[in-house]
Amino acid sequence: MSTAFFRNGLSLLTKRQTSILSAAVVIMATIVFSQILGLVRQRLLVSIFGASNLLGVYLYGIQLPDSLFQVVIAGALYSAFIPVFSDFLSKNDEKDAHRFASTLLVLCLGIFTVISIILFLFAPFFLQIFNLGGKSTPAEMMLMANIMRVVIFGQLLFIVGSFLSAILQSYNRFLIPGFAAAMYNLGIIIGIVVLSPSIGIYAPAVGIVIGAGIFMALQVPFVKRVGFSFIPTWSFFTPGILRVLHLMWPRTISIGIFQVGTILMLALISFIPNPGRNRVIFDYAQTLAFAPVALFGQAIAQAAFPILSKEREKLREFKATFFSSFMQLLYLVLPISVLFLVLRIPVVRLIYGAYEFDWQATVLTGKVLAVFAVSIFAQALLYLVSRAFYALHDTKTPLIVSAVATVCMLGLGTLFILYFHLGITSLAFAYTLAAIFQVVILLYMLDRKTHGFAKKEVAISLIKIFAAAFFTGFALYIPLKLLDQLVFDTTKTINLLLLTGISSIFGLSLYVFLTWVFNVKEATTFLLLFKRVGNWREILGSSDEVIDSTVTRR
């Protein structure tokens, strides 16, 4: 009986997702799980080290290896590897598919290793970019270098794990890669809890190595189960490699521009007093703001992308699919933006509140979160709009607009910090303006490229949703103030939780009610789905949006 139970459980984990809807649900579920563990990780870090320069040194130390990974690996995997690998599978040419994947892994590991050795040896030199303001001590810079050296080993393991994830996703297995990615955060948590009493701030760095090892190891048996064979070569002329190089360059340049922009924005923090502390506040506010972006923006964009690609030659259907996804995304993220804007302090206290995270840090993190909240809708829509261009086989337009937006962001950030001598909130403001500018320009370009959307219908829908979100803000603010001043002593966690919960339920309920009264189609759709939640298996199974019926079944 136990053997049968294990076999059934393994079958569930390796089950192939056959529809866009089922894949989106799996992706969203694993993102939620990963984000919960990520917030636990952040809470542990700040509860032990506080919003201190020490924790800021750690955050700076992990930045360059992460940026290097994004440029060298992410561009290849997410824009080129999966399409080429899937193409081999669709032709039942698994041997060449496995040789191609193995060779690309070896080449990427080789390139990353060479660059990593240079970073390892000359770490103090490269990290000076985060001390342009000269406010970090030599001891802090040496600690930053040593942390970066530890993290580099974790990134090497993470590269292997990322390739394993891409292989499983090519076989339409999404649960294990998502679960393994969440376990990466668990590894960091283990490192913090177990090792911080003995090795201090090095603990989360070692935790990154542990987490990357778990991320990789969890996927190995499942990759073997789909029949993958490791057949490596060092040749760039292995079938598929040159195709990847051709496909990946626009995406890689785009990621590179964004990462350079991120690094330079973080470098500007070095001109602010207590740069490490301000780095912590900026990072923690951005982590909260990015949560709904990753949850809804990534999931809906990934689910819509295959359909948009199939409808490339049918512009009417393409525009209908894009508009539907666009409105669904806005419908979901706007109330969360308003919630973060109004309930910023209670949210920060609930998630990061600890003795070491002092009140001044809480207030400043809340202010930065409020500024980021204004652009949550734009950041989420960027995933969808960019994929709409990719579906139309246009990778240059998003690249150019992203580059212009990054230059604007850096220009504004430099002006705010070096000329007006403003604080960390101004950098969040520059980031917000750049994100809104980027999505507006891309939408304008997409409208021209598709010969125009139904602007009257779009405008009416937008007015309805933004009006509902506006009134939701008042519905959140009024009970917050009344309960805070007259009912609850919010110095106690349980009272703070009740205050935030009641205000959120009241405000979000009004949002759903108003969008229903305004006859917003998305409200009716989600209410219907909520009513039918007990039949979720039938709902997922009945979706006729097949991912790819030609991929080899196992």
C-alpha angles and dihedrals in degrees: 000000000000090000091053091048091052092047092050091048091050090049090054092051094049096041114134116241107228103182136053091237095052091046091050092051092050092047092048093047093052091045090054091049092048093048092051090054089044092055090048088053092051092047092051092049094051094042090057103033102020125209088313139144087249093062089043089056089055092050091050091047094058096045103082097048089048092049090049090051092050093051100041100036113018094057092053097043104043101036104032118008100064096047093049095043091047090050090058090049093049088058091049088243098136096153093059089042091055093044090050094049093046093049093047090051092051092047094047091047090050094050092044092047093053093049091043092054089054090049091046095052097042099032096131091053096050093043092058086087086076091053102051088124090056095227098122118088123235089250091054091049092050090049089050090052094049092049090051091051091055093047092053090070090054091051091055089057090044091057091058091047091050091054090050089052091051091051093051092046089052087059087049094251106138105157100070096046090049093046092047090051089054090051088059087070089047089057090054090048090052090051092050096047098042103034108030094084090058107031103021118202091007088070097082090045090055087043088060089058090048092047093048090050091052091046090055099039096050092059100046097083092046093049088052089048093059087053101254115165123197107232106163131186132167096227122119086203094067106125109273099018096096090046089055091050090051094048099041103052099083092047093044092051090048092051090044092054091049093048092048088050091050093049093049092047089053089047088059089062088068088072091060120084112261093017094181093055092046090049089056093050093048092048095046094048091047091050091057093045092049094053097083090038091059094039099050105014097051096038097048093041092050091047093048097044099079092048093048089050092053091049095050092114093043104065096180092057091040092055092045092053093046094047092049092050091043093055094043090054094048091046091056102040103040097069090048090051090053091045092053090046095053102030096038097127097045091046093051092046093049096048103033102018110133136137091258092050098078127207095256090055090047093053094046092046088051091053092049090046090052091054092047090047091065090064100040090102091051094047091050094046091051090071091055098040093048091052090050088060091045089052088055088051092248112131097153099068095058088045094054095043091047090052092050091047091050092051090050091049092051092045093052092044092051091047093049096046106033101032107028094027093222125164137253092288090068091061090054087050091053090049091049095049091048093051093049091046091050096050093044093052092045092050090050091050092046090051090055094044093053094043093252139312123243092275097187092054091045092049094049092049092048093049091052095050095042091048090052090048091050093054089044088063091060090045089056096042100049099055089040093059096038095048094041094053102033110025119019133056096215094193084086118075096224091053091047089051091050092047093051093042096050093045092047094048091048094048098042092046090055089049092054091045094049094047088050091050090047088053094239105177093217091059091055091047095052093042089053091049090049091052090051096044090116088064095051093132091056092045093053094041094050094058110119094199097108115195099212123328092190097065113108111265120225 
